[in-house]
Amino acid sequence: MTSPDSTATITMFGADWCRDCIRTKKQLDELGVAYDYVDLVAEPAAADVAREISGRTNIPVVVYPDSTHHVEPSNADVESKLRELALI
């Protein structure tokens, strides 16, 4: 379980019932990438923030330090972006 960390460069909006969220969270954990996890079950108002970022209601929404984002990314999408940003 990752708690909010001021050094994190990535924010992930997700929910524990979401299979794609669980997969993406596991991937970030396994890669050792720092990120802030926003639990939309615990913080339902944050869903509006995620929707404003992505323009969609799908999750997870992963926001990167360069202000780009992915919605429901594949593991390959996430890994490619992390490499592009030299985070892995």
QUIVENNOR-V188459 format. One record per backbone hydrogen bond with DSSP energy under -1.0 kcal/mol. CO is the residue of the C=O (numbers start at 0). NH is the residue of the N-H. If there is no record, write none. Layout:
((CO,NH) (CO,NH))
//
This chain:
((4,7) (9,35) (10,62) (11,37) (12,60) (13,39) (14,17) (17,21) (18,22) (19,23) (20,24) (21,25) (22,26) (23,27) (24,28) (25,29) (26,30) (27,32) (35,11) (37,13) (38,42) (42,45) (43,46) (44,47) (45,49) (46,50) (47,51) (48,52) (49,53) (50,54) (59,71) (60,12) (61,69) (62,10) (63,66) (67,63) (69,61) (73,77) (74,78) (75,79) (76,80) (77,81) (78,82) (79,83) (80,84) (81,86) (82,85))
//
